Amino acid sequence: MIEAWSYGFLQYGFMQKALLGGIAIALCCGLVGPFLVMDANAFISSTILYLSGNAPHSYPVGGYGFGMLLFDYGIIKNIHDFYPFAFWQFMMGVPVLVTILMYLHKKPTISRLMLGYAGVLFVFWYFSRYFNNSHIAYIGTLLSLGIIKQWDEQEELTHNNKISE
């Protein structure tokens, strides 16, 4: 009886997706729910407000990015103070994102996707509260892999052109 019901229920693609979505939501609620029930204010304060600079003892401005330049020039007085970094991330990130999407639209390849992702991520992280060694290493890895993949794609294109001749 269960097999007949599940077959009728799951024969439609949208129902399969709905079931997977429900399972994903249940897992997320199972992971986050207890923290929200115990102390929602503490959870939000430590996961969102702390990193964005809105908590009384926020994550300090640091690293090599724009935030540290603002602190060095005295625009940000205390490394724990709030500053609207989202404004700069939006103002600098959107033009980069649009440019990269146009670049990717011309010729969608994995290498262009990786290089574009590295570019957008660089701008987003550079204009955040902190831009650390780990960010630089991750972006460098993405750029390296994107360049290697681009060489591979060029070699494959050259190989395919030789075969077709």
Residue, then its C-alpha position, 0 to 999 in steps of 0.5 A: m500500500i505504501e509503494a502505491w501511494s509513494y509512486g502516485f505521489l512521487q511520479y511528478g517532478f514537482m512533487q519530488k522537488a517539493l519533498l526534497g525542499g521539505i527535507a532540506i527545510a526540516l534539516c535546517c530547522g533541526l540545526v538552527g531551531p534549538f538555538l533560536v528556541m534557547d535564546a534567539n537574541a543571542f543567536i542573532s547577535s552572535t551570527i549576524l550582528y557581530l560580523s556586520g558591526n551592529a553588536p556592542h562588541s563587534y568583530p574588529v575591522g582588520g586585515y588588508g582591506f578597505g576597512m583598515l584603510l578607513f581606520d588608518y585614515g581616522i574615518i572609523k575611530n574604533i575598530h569595533d564601531f559600526y560602519p556601513f560597509a554594505f554601501w561600498q560592497f554594493m556600489m563597487g560590487v554591482p558594476v563588477l558583477v554586471t561586467i562579469l556577467m556580460y563577459l560570461h554571457k559572451k562565452p559561458t565557460i567554466s574558466r570564465l565562471m571561476l575567474g568571474y567568481a573570484g573577481v566578485l568575491f574579491v570586491f565583496w571581501y575587500f570592501s567588508r569589515y575584514f580582509n584576511n590572509s585566508h580570503i587572499a589565499y582562497i581568491g588566489t586559489l580560484l584565480s589559479l584554478g580558473i587560469i589552469k582551466q582556461w589553458d585546458e579549454q584552449e588546448e581542447l579547442t586547439h585539439n578539436n580544430k586539428i581533428s576537424e581539419 
